[in-house]
């Protein structure tokens, strides 16, 4: 069942969201995984507001990047993050202005592999404040993607405790998930750099 991501959107954002969702469907995206990653990324955003101090508009760009992050699979698994970038940058149906398009494309592209770098044209094309947004939002998407590495939707919710040197993420799931924990921690490099704290994951068992 499709998660309702529209309840707090403006009319303009709803139109942009429907266009993004339509593109994802055209690219035959993995709906359950993409929705799960998007949901977890938004939960991370909400839990870490005291650290990133971003806006509801930034939250929406994360939402769009989350639903689109794996559409590059339509071109094959290898380098699918780069295919995702290129599809978002070129898709005529997306209703983003130039800056919005580069931001969403960059956030989605950085969900795996290389970190944001000025050697990347799409990232360098953004102004400094927007590059900072991309870094902070990509960091959340990377961890969320790791928490659903199995594409099984095991993690039902998360909570974060912000400490001086740590972010303690409590994941609610039917059991402690070694694969998901390992993947999330391996992809926490950007989060730890952007938020200046180590990520620790603990598990809360739920039925």
Buried (B, 14 or more C-beta within 10 A) or exposed (E): EEBEBEEEBEEEBEEBBBBBBEBBEEBEBBBBBBBBBBBBBBBBBEBBEEBBEBEEEBBBBBBBBBBBBBBBBBBEEEBBBBBBBBBBBEBEEBBBEEEBBBBBBBBBBBBBEEBBEEEBEBBEBBEEEBBBBBBBBBBBBBBBBBBBBEEEBBBBEBEBEBEEEEBBBBBBBEEEBEEBBEBBBEBBBBBBEBBEBBBBBEBEEEE
